[in-house]
Amino acid sequence: MTIESEARRAWDELPAEELGITPQAVRTMIEMVAARGAAAQLVVLRHGRVLLDRSLGAPRDVPFLLFSAGKPLTAVLVHQLAEQGLLSLDAPVAQYWPDFENNYKQDITVRQVLQHRSGLPYAKSLYRDALLAPDWNRSVRALAAARPHHAPGRLPAYHTLSYGFLLGELVQRVTGRPLRDVLHERVLRPLGLRDTHLSAPPRRVPMRGASGGPRALQWAANRRIAGRAVIPAATISSTARDLAVFYQALLGTGLLSADSIAGACTPSANGEVDRVLGNRIRWSEGFQLGGNENDPERARPMGRLSSRRAFGHNGSNACLGWADPDRDLVMVYLTNRLEGSPEGSPYQCDLSDTLLAGCH
């Protein structure tokens, strides 16, 4: 079936061989997800058709918190506005948000924010940003008043929370409408994404830490106030089916033109160490990119075998969505298991590589 136009029809898994995947790869993926003992959803699409649609410990229509795996949804809104001439990616953010020019930020461009190169990975500190995050107005005021922590454009520094507030406020300023309404009108409704929400819905899979896991993150993720808050870089919730439809649409032109998609996936960092994360990320203008030529031994969520043109995003080593144009492939893995070590990313890498190794 065509995912973009028939997303709400029953999803029937097709034989692996019919979609050019080895059956053993499919069996291994299912065993890997089951062996973790956590609630999870796994969806794989090949050529726009369903290879895998599995849910363990949670109904298929109950969303998971995406953490940073939700960042691309807000980024896509910005690219849509640019495509329609409502903003320019190379214009200063302050052109649309006048208060933002304070404290030497007048030259920070929209594109630099998309690339995590604005010099504002946080207002004063990530800890303080986290405390302010449930309050949209206080968060955006803090960023408008902040001074860049390094020269804009000089190097990548992951915008953990500021990404969603900077781009979300920009969307609101340009459209004159709440971010929630813009997201619904431009992405959720056209794709039929009924189980994706800018903040937590009434039903959501609660996060659980593994033994020795990040208790503070688990507590924050499950707090009622955080659930109601609009924190676009962290609290978007969705199902694996919905997120897979989103990525399938980006493999075509269901959300953006081919030129806009190519622009959004243009590498903006290659071989540079991210100042916040402390490792090398192949950033683009809204996504993390595949490919490992600069550090082939390091585990990457999209897999060591990932194509350089693959694009997607990891979320706190728990949730992951990506698309590979070279293989016409989409994979989404969502879980409620939070790790207390970097184990989550190697696991995501192994899961992705199992699928990629099975492609022919």
MARTI-921651 format. One record per residue: x negated, y, z of N, C-alpha, C in turn. Coordinates in pm, whole numbers, padded with zeros to 5 digits, always signed. Atoms other than C-alpha are relative to their C-alpha. Example, Ala and Ser with C-alpha at 12.3 -4.5 7.8 and 13.67 -1.06 7.14 Angstrom:
-00089-00119+00000-01230-00450+00780-00090+00120+00000+00082-00119-00006-01367-00106+00714+00077+00109+00073
***
This chain:
-00084-00120+00000+00000+00000+00000-00087+00124+00000+00070-00127-00004-00103+00363-00037+00023+00063+00135-00013-00044-00138-00172+00486+00316+00059+00139+00010-00044-00138-00012-00114+00856+00253+00150+00014-00021-00140-00019+00033+00231+00818+00104+00093-00097+00071-00085+00101-00061+00357+00510+00288-00051-00039+00138+00068+00025-00127+00193+00550+00628+00092-00063+00103-00089+00049-00104+00504+00454+00823+00055-00139-00032-00044+00136+00031+00572+00124+00646-00076-00101+00086+00068+00104-00076+00484-00203+00816-00139-00024-00058+00138+00020+00043+00111-00257+00803-00030-00149+00002+00030+00142+00011+00047-00609+00679-00146-00017-00037+00140+00027+00031-00312-00727+00694-00012-00086-00125+00025+00075+00122-00442-00853+00362-00121-00091+00019+00117+00089-00012-00690-01140+00317-00129+00076-00026+00127-00071+00009-01048-01025+00364-00060-00009-00140+00061+00018+00132-01165-01173+00033+00065+00089-00104-00072-00083+00096-00899-00977-00153-00050+00144+00002+00048-00137-00015-01051-00653-00020-00153+00008-00003+00145-00002+00014-01414-00752-00074-00075+00000+00131+00064+00012-00132-01497-00831+00290-00011-00149+00033+00013+00140-00038-01632-01160+00422+00091-00031+00119-00086+00036-00114-01385-01339+00653-00075-00008+00132+00077+00012-00123-01664-01400+00904-00020+00136+00066+00015-00134-00056-01717-01026+00946+00125+00041+00075-00128-00033-00064-01348-00982+01029+00014-00077+00131-00012+00080-00122-01351-01268+01279-00094+00050+00109+00097-00049-00099-01664-01133+01448+00045+00131+00062-00049-00127-00054-01515-00785+01484+00111-00022+00102-00110+00028-00092-01200-00921+01646-00053-00060+00131+00058+00062-00119-01408-01134+01885-00075+00104+00083+00075-00102-00073-01629-00836+01976+00093+00091+00080-00094-00089-00069-01332-00615+02063+00067-00072+00116-00066+00077-00106-01159-00889+02263-00095-00026+00116+00097+00035-00104-01478-00975+02454-00028+00115+00096+00026-00114-00089-01505-00623+02599+00099+00006+00114-00097+00003-00109-01193-00681+02806+00066+00133+00030-00061-00132-00019-01064-00325+02759+00117+00017-00096-00105-00036+00094-00754-00180+02602-00066+00061-00124+00064-00048+00122-00835-00108+02240+00094-00011-00119-00066+00009+00131-00700-00046+01891-00109+00003-00106+00097+00009+00108-00892-00136+01577+00074-00004-00133-00060-00004+00134-00788-00042+01223-00113+00015-00102+00094-00010+00112-00990-00099+00905+00081+00002-00129-00063-00011+00131-00877+00012+00560-00107-00013-00108+00089+00010+00117-01041-00082+00229+00082+00028-00124-00073-00042+00120-00931+00081-00094+00142+00044+00036-00130-00048-00043-00643+00234+00103+00096-00109+00044-00084+00113-00040-00512-00109+00206-00049-00055+00134+00029+00040-00138-00504-00273+00548-00077-00131+00004+00079+00121-00027-00779-00518+00635+00025-00047+00143-00020+00032-00141-00738-00504+01014+00092+00103+00064-00086-00087-00080-00468-00361+01239+00031-00075+00129-00010+00076-00124-00514-00494+01592+00008+00093+00120-00010-00075-00125-00420-00368+01936-00007-00098+00115+00018+00087-00116-00531-00526+02264+00027+00080+00126-00025-00064-00129-00387-00429+02600+00076+00130-00008-00078-00123+00017-00181-00142+02459+00083-00012-00127-00081+00001+00124+00105-00102+02208-00068+00081-00109+00062-00069+00113+00006+00015+01861+00038+00147-00008-00045-00138+00013+00206+00337+01896-00030+00085+00123+00038-00077-00118+00062+00448+02232-00139+00059-00022+00127-00065+00033-00218+00706+02186-00109-00020+00105+00120-00004-00084-00569+00703+02329-00054+00143-00003+00071-00127-00001-00757+01014+02435-00122-00013-00091+00107+00011+00098-01001+01084+02150-00131+00061+00044+00119-00077-00035-01250+01309+02330-00049+00073-00126+00053-00077+00114-01481+01452+02060+00036-00061-00135-00043+00058+00128-01348+01214+01795+00118+00078-00059-00107-00084+00051-01064+01466+01765-00049+00131-00061+00053-00126+00052-01294+01756+01665+00027+00021-00149-00021-00024+00144-01259+01698+01288+00139+00052-00036-00132-00049+00036-00886+01774+01297+00004+00152-00001+00005-00146-00003-00949+02135+01399-00091+00053-00110+00091-00043+00106-01242+02164+01158+00069-00002-00135-00070+00009+00128-01021+02051+00870+00097+00117-00018-00088-00117+00011-00773+02329+00949-00078+00122-00049+00082-00114+00042-01054+02584+00910-00035-00012-00147+00031+00019+00142-01156+02433+00575+00124+00023-00087-00121-00028+00076-00794+02447+00459+00022+00150-00017-00018-00145+00006-00773+02817+00544-00102+00064-00094+00103-00051+00091-01100+02879+00360+00036-00033-00144-00039+00041+00135-00977+02685+00057+00109+00090-00057-00111-00085+00043-00669+02905+00044-00034+00149+00001+00044-00139+00004-00872+03225+00069+00043+00083+00119-00044-00073-00119-00739+03316+00414-00115+00036+00093+00122-00037-00070-01090+03324+00558-00118-00043-00085+00124+00039+00067-01448+03296+00437-00092-00067+00102+00088+00070-00092-01684+03046+00595-00127+00079+00029+00122-00077-00022-01971+03290+00555+00026+00139+00058-00034-00126-00066-01787+03581+00713-00027-00012+00149+00015+00005-00146-01859+03677+01074+00132-00038+00068-00119+00033-00078-01618+03528+01325+00069+00128+00047-00054-00126-00052-01575+03883+01457+00088+00073-00102-00086-00062+00100-01413+03984+01127+00146-00035+00025-00136+00046-00027-01107+03783+01235+00035+00011+00148-00016-00003-00146-01158+03808+01612-00090+00113+00053+00087-00116-00029-01289+04161+01687-00071-00005+00134+00064+00004-00132-01359+04104+02057-00123-00089+00003+00108+00098+00000-01602+03830+01963-00136+00064-00029+00128-00058+00039-01870+04072+01836-00084+00049+00118+00074-00046-00117-01972+04166+02192-00126-00083+00023+00122+00069-00044-02319+04080+02322-00074-00072-00113+00086+00049+00108-02502+04031+01993+00057-00119-00076-00061+00111+00074-02253+03792+01835+00063+00047-00132-00068-00055+00117-02149+04018+01548-00037-00069-00131+00042+00065+00125-02340+03814+01290+00026-00150-00004-00030+00144-00001-02228+03464+01393+00111-00028-00101-00097+00030+00105-02045+03313+01097+00088-00120+00035-00089+00114-00016-01759+03068+01077-00075-00130-00031+00074+00120+00040-01987+02822+00901-00096-00045+00110+00093+00036-00108-02240+02834+01186+00072-00069+00115-00077+00070-00103-01969+02737+01433+00030-00142-00046-00029+00133+00052-01864+02445+01212-00122-00091+00006+00124+00078+00003-02228+02334+01201-00063-00019+00138+00059+00002-00135-02287+02362+01581-00129+00082+00005+00120-00083+00007-02541+02635+01502+00030+00147+00033-00037-00139-00029-02369+02947+01639-00083+00060+00114+00069-00048-00119-02592+02972+01946+00087+00002+00123-00094+00003-00113-02285+02922+02168+00049-00142+00029-00047+00133-00037-02277+02558+02274+00088+00003+00123-00086-00024-00117-02111+02693+02591-00006+00150+00029+00000-00141-00038-02025+03030+02743-00118+00031+00092+00115-00015-00093-02251+03023+03051-00064-00134+00031+00050+00136-00022-02285+02650+03119+00112-00096-00036-00102+00099+00033-02109+02331+03018+00089-00028+00120-00078+00024-00121-02000+02279+03380+00106+00109+00018-00097-00109-00016-01837+02622+03396+00106-00005-00109-00098+00013+00109-01673+02571+03056+00103-00108+00033-00092+00109-00036-01525+02245+03186+00101+00046+00104-00093-00051-00100-01375+02424+03485+00105+00093-00061-00092-00093+00064-01219+02688+03260+00088-00066-00106-00061+00060+00118-01110+02446+02988+00153-00014+00005-00145+00011+00001-00750+02387+03106+00073+00133-00025-00061-00132+00021-00687+02764+03067-00054+00058-00130+00043-00045+00133-00702+02863+02699-00049+00144+00003+00034-00142+00004-00705+03240+02755-00132+00030+00071+00126-00022-00071-00984+03231+03014-00118-00057-00078+00108+00063+00077-01188+02999+02794-00042+00087-00117+00037-00080+00117-01170+03218+02484-00055+00136+00042+00056-00126-00048-01232+03534+02685-00145-00018+00042+00138+00027-00042-01545+03377+02833-00093-00010-00121+00082+00012+00120-01675+03292+02486-00014+00134-00070+00007-00132+00061-01590+03639+02355-00099+00090+00073+00090-00084-00081-01791+03794+02639-00142-00055+00007+00129+00067-00017-02083+03548+02623-00106+00056-00094+00115-00034+00084-02427+03615+02482-00056-00130-00058+00057+00123+00057-02583+03360+02241-00118-00050+00084+00109+00060-00078-02820+03119+02415-00126-00018-00084+00115-00002+00090-03048+03112+02111+00047+00066-00129-00033-00073+00121-03060+03281+01773+00098-00080-00086-00097+00070+00085-02753+03189+01563-00066-00050-00130+00051+00060+00122-02835+02956+01276-00135-00067+00014+00138+00049-00011-03177+02859+01413-00009-00150+00018+00008+00144-00027-03105+02508+01539+00136-00051+00044-00127+00056-00044-02819+02269+01615+00003-00020+00151-00022+00021-00143-02681+02260+01969+00148-00034+00016-00136+00054+00001-02370+02049+02020+00097+00086+00080-00103-00082-00064-02063+02262+02100+00104-00093+00064-00081+00104-00063-01911+02011+02341+00146+00043+00016-00135-00053-00020-01606+02219+02443+00024+00128-00079-00018-00129+00068-01669+02556+02279+00045-00016-00144-00037+00024+00140-01619+02402+01932+00149+00018-00021-00144-00006+00017-01246+02362+01978+00058+00137+00030-00052-00133-00034-01190+02699+02143-00040+00103-00106+00043-00096+00102-01396+02893+01888+00079-00018-00129-00071+00023+00125-01238+02728+01584+00152+00011+00020-00143-00009-00026-00893+02703+01744+00049+00143+00010-00037-00142-00009-00883+03072+01833-00010+00067-00136+00013-00053+00136-01005+03154+01483+00125-00035-00083-00121+00041+00073-00715+02953+01335+00120+00084+00044-00113-00077-00051-00470+03136+01560-00007+00146-00045+00016-00139+00042-00611+03478+01472+00033+00016-00149-00021-00010+00145-00601+03411+01097+00146-00024-00038-00138+00035+00037-00254+03255+01088+00105+00076+00080-00097-00065-00086-00091+03449+01373+00096-00096+00065-00088+00102-00055+00054+03122+01501-00077-00088+00097+00068+00090-00093-00021+02878+01785-00069-00115-00073+00075+00110+00061-00279+02612+01703+00085-00125-00012-00084+00120+00003-00029+02339+01789+00090+00000-00123-00092-00009+00115+00214+02464+01520-00075-00014-00132+00078+00007+00124-00057+02503+01257-00045-00143-00026+00043+00139+00015-00192+02152+01319+00117-00087-00045-00117+00080+00037+00157+02006+01295+00040+00026-00145-00047-00035+00134+00246+02194+00977-00097-00044-00109+00099+00021+00104-00081+02138+00790-00060-00140-00004+00062+00132-00003-00197+01793+00901+00097-00109+00046-00079+00109-00058+00038+01592+01121+00125-00030-00081-00124+00024+00074+00365+01639+00933-00025-00050-00142+00022+00051+00136+00226+01599+00578-00044-00146-00005+00049+00138+00000+00058+01272+00674+00089-00095+00079-00089+00084-00079+00341+01146+00894-00063-00052+00128+00071+00043-00122+00120+01130+01204+00084+00033+00123-00094-00023-00109+00385+01094+01471-00059-00026+00138+00058+00038-00129+00155+00964+01743-00130+00074+00029+00118-00083-00024-00113+01235+01732+00046+00131+00063-00043-00115-00079-00094+01522+01981-00120+00085+00039+00106-00092-00036-00300+01831+02056-00032-00008+00149+00022+00030-00142-00257+01757+02427+00070-00132+00029-00047+00135-00030-00158+01440+02606+00152-00012-00010-00143+00026+00005+00187+01296+02527+00046-00066+00130-00048+00065-00123+00411+01145+02796-00061-00138+00022+00063+00132-00009+00271+00800+02717-00140+00008-00060+00137+00001+00048-00105+00761+02686-00074-00106+00076+00080+00103-00067-00353+00487+02764-00096+00067+00097+00092-00062-00095-00535+00587+03088-00142-00049-00021+00141+00036+00015-00913+00593+03076-00048-00077+00123+00057+00081-00106-01108+00341+03281-00150-00005-00016+00145+00010+00004-01475+00342+03371-00044-00144+00019+00060+00131-00025-01682+00027+03342-00071+00005+00135+00070+00004-00129-01872-00085+03650-00116+00099-00003+00102-00103+00000-02090+00211+03742+00023+00108-00102-00032-00094+00107-01913+00417+03478+00012+00144+00048-00004-00143-00032-01874+00795+03465+00129+00037+00071-00121-00024-00077-01624+00848+03746+00054+00141-00018-00046-00138+00015-01613+01226+03704+00074+00018-00131-00067-00011+00129-01524+01196+03335+00133-00074+00002-00125+00075-00011-01263+00931+03411+00105+00080+00078-00092-00079-00082-01108+01150+03682+00053+00119-00079-00041-00118+00076-01104+01457+03458+00093-00037-00114-00081+00041+00114-00960+01269+03161+00141-00039+00041-00130+00049-00045-00673+01127+03366+00079+00102+00081-00072-00102-00078-00581+01448+03553+00120+00052-00078-00121-00049+00066-00232+01573+03480-00022+00137-00063+00022-00134+00054-00350+01932+03432-00081-00005-00129+00078+00015+00122-00607+01821+03174+00086-00058-00111-00088+00059+00099-00342+01615+03001+00092+00101-00066-00090-00101+00055-00114+01916+02958-00075+00109-00074+00078-00110+00057-00395+02151+02853-00027-00022-00148+00041+00005+00140-00485+02235+02495-00150+00024-00003+00147-00006+00006-00857+02157+02471-00038-00074-00128+00009+00069+00129-00902+02081+02099-00125-00084-00020+00123+00078+00016-01258+01952+02134-00002-00125+00085+00007+00112-00095-01163+01696+02397+00132-00071+00027-00124+00062-00048-00792+01630+02461+00099-00036-00109-00088+00053+00102-00644+01543+02123+00015-00150+00023-00025+00144-00015-00482+01200+02151+00063-00053-00127-00050+00058+00124-00396+00962+01871-00008-00152+00009+00011+00145+00016-00356+00602+01767-00100-00031-00110+00094+00040+00105-00595+00408+01549+00066+00009-00137-00070-00011+00127-00331+00396+01276+00001+00144-00050-00007-00140+00041-00285+00773+01273-00137+00052-00042+00133-00052+00033-00657+00848+01277-00051-00063-00131+00039+00064+00126-00712+00597+00995+00069+00067-00118-00071-00072+00106-00446+00773+00786-00068+00134-00028+00071-00127+00014-00626+01103+00849-00126-00017-00084+00124+00019+00075-00958+00966+00723+00027-00050-00142-00034+00045+00135-00795+00789+00429+00040+00119-00087-00039-00120+00075-00644+01124+00327-00124+00079-00043+00122-00073+00034-00995+01276+00332-00083-00072-00107+00065+00070+00110-01119+01006+00095+00064+00036-00133-00067-00051+00119-00866+01145-00149+00010+00151+00010-00020-00145-00008-00724+01495-00176+00131+00030+00070-00125-00019-00072-00434+01461+00066-00001+00118+00095+00011-00113-00092-00564+01738+00292-00083+00114-00056+00091-00100+00056-00842+01918+00105-00031-00036-00144+00047+00027+00135-00959+01955-00252-00131-00076+00005+00127+00074+00005-01254+01744-00364-00118+00092+00032+00110-00094-00028-01477+02054-00353-00007+00035+00148-00001-00034-00142-01367+02143+00000-00049-00116+00086+00047+00117-00073-01425+01788+00122-00152-00014-00014+00145+00007+00021-01771+01789-00035-00071+00106+00084+00060-00105-00082-01844+02120+00138+00000-00034+00148-00012+00037-00140-01722+01993+00473-00099-00109+00038+00092+00111-00026-01955+01693+00439-00143+00030-00044+00137-00038+00037-02263+01886+00327-00089-00002+00124+00086+00005-00119-02551+01808+00567-00048+00138+00042+00049-00127-00053-02643+02098+00793-00116-00020+00095+00115+00032-00085-02903+01923+01008-00052-00136-00043+00057+00126+00047-03140+01652+00900-00141-00013+00058+00130+00019-00062-03421+01541+01126-00025+00091+00118+00017-00089-00114-03376+01821+01380+00058-00063+00126-00050+00048-00127-03329+01737+01746+00106+00097+00051-00106-00084-00053-02998+01868+01878-00038+00047+00140+00049-00060-00124-03072+02107+02165+00081-00045+00121-00085+00044-00112-02781+01982+02380-00007-00151+00018-00005+00145-00009-02770+01611+02298-00138-00063+00016+00135+00052-00015-03146+01566+02283-00038-00108-00097+00036+00097+00103-03142+01341+01977+00036+00055-00137-00021-00045+00138-03116+01365+01600+00139-00042-00047-00134+00024+00055-02765+01398+01459+00005+00058-00140-00020-00055+00134-02688+01438+01091+00134+00072-00001-00122-00080-00003-02435+01719+01131+00036+00048-00141-00044-00072+00119-02225+01862+00852+00082+00119+00049-00084-00113-00039-01954+02130+00867+00134-00051+00053-00120+00056-00061-01709+01941+01086-00011-00146+00036+00013+00144-00021-01840+01585+01097-00144-00037+00040+00128+00067-00007-02125+01360+01198-00011-00084-00127+00021+00073+00125-02279+01191+00894-00076-00129+00024+00072+00127-00006-02409+00841+00834-00141+00015-00053+00138-00002+00048-02759+00744+00728-00097+00006+00117+00094+00014-00112-03061+00664+00943-00145+00018-00039+00138-00001+00050-03369+00748+00741-00098+00069+00095+00092-00070-00090-03513+00978+01011-00030-00077+00128+00017+00075-00124-03476+00728+01295+00070-00135-00016-00072+00121+00040-03386+00386+01153+00027-00099+00112-00019+00097-00108-03415+00198+01483+00108+00044+00100-00095-00051-00100-03177+00419+01681+00143-00039-00036-00140+00037+00022-02820+00298+01724+00082+00125-00032-00088-00108+00040-02570+00523+01547+00143-00052-00001-00138+00051-00006-02193+00499+01599+00052-00055-00133-00049+00045+00130-02128+00464+01224-00083-00115-00057+00078+00115+00041-02391+00191+01200-00134+00035-00063+00129-00018+00063-02752+00159+01095+00009-00020-00151-00019+00028+00142-02623+00037+00758+00087+00105-00068-00095-00098+00054-02403+00343+00709-00060+00077-00118+00037-00081+00114-02414+00536+00385-00030+00143+00043+00027-00141-00028-02558+00887+00384+00124+00085-00021-00121-00078+00026-02218+01003+00257+00113-00035+00096-00103+00031-00099-02022+00841+00540+00016+00118+00095-00025-00111-00090-01857+01096+00768+00104-00041+00103-00094+00033-00106-01672+01076+01098-00041+00069+00129+00038-00060-00128-01707+01148+01468+00021-00100+00112-00004+00080-00122-01779+00966+01792+00063+00084+00112-00056-00069-00114-01592+01054+02110-00039-00065+00131+00046+00048-00131-01775+00999+02442-00035-00148+00000+00036+00142+00015-01895+00661+02313+00116-00094+00029-00119+00083-00021-01538+00537+02360+00080-00012-00129-00083-00001+00120-01355+00636+02042-00084+00039-00122+00077-00021+00121-01477+00643+01685+00090-00011-00121-00066+00010+00130-01338+00717+01341-00096+00043-00107+00087-00040+00110-01524+00728+01011+00053-00051-00133-00035+00040+00137-01483+00702+00635-00128-00005-00082+00116+00016+00087-01734+00587+00373+00046+00008-00145-00044-00012+00140-01669+00719+00020-00066-00102-00091+00070+00094+00087-01931+00484-00130+00063-00138+00002-00062+00133-00012-01750+00175-00002+00152+00007+00001-00145-00022-00008-01397+00325-00001+00054-00072+00124-00021+00073-00125-01378+00217+00362+00031+00098+00113-00032-00078-00120-01222+00356+00682-00001-00095+00119-00005+00077-00124-01280+00226+01035+00032+00091+00116-00033-00072-00123-01121+00347+01358+00003-00100+00115+00003+00082-00122-01195+00196+01699+00025+00091+00118-00034-00078-00118-01028+00343+02007+00005-00092+00121-00005+00079-00123-01073+00217+02362+00012+00093+00120-00007-00080-00123-01011+00334+02717-00118-00027+00092+00116+00035-00083-01345+00202+02842-00108+00108-00012+00107-00099-00007-01593+00470+02950-00125-00066+00058+00125+00061-00043-01955+00366+02987-00080+00095+00088+00087-00081-00085-02196+00486+03253-00140+00009-00054+00132-00002+00064-02491+00441+03018+00023+00018-00149-00019-00014+00145-02555+00482+02644+00050-00126-00068-00039+00128+00058-02417+00129+02595+00109+00016-00106-00112-00014+00091-02106+00256+02417-00043+00023-00143+00044-00030+00136-02294+00394+02118-00063-00121-00069+00048+00123+00063-02495+00075+02051+00112-00099-00032-00112+00089+00028-02169-00119+02078+00073+00045-00126-00066-00052+00119-02001+00109+01824-00086-00026-00124+00092+00026+00111-02310+00072+01604+00011-00145-00046-00009+00142+00035-02291-00307+01617+00134-00034-00065-00131+00026+00058-01918-00307+01545+00006+00053-00144+00002-00057+00135-01965-00075+01246-00088-00083-00093+00092+00077+00085-02263-00275+01116+00056-00137-00035-00063+00128+00032-02068-00600+01140+00092+00014-00120-00088-00024+00113-01810-00453+00904-00081+00031-00126+00077-00042+00117-02067-00292+00673-00077-00118-00062+00073+00116+00050-02271-00612+00647+00091-00096-00074-00096+00090+00064-01955-00795+00540+00058+00052-00129-00055-00059+00124-01878-00561+00249-00074-00051-00123+00064+00033+00128-01941-00669-00106+00085+00049-00114
***
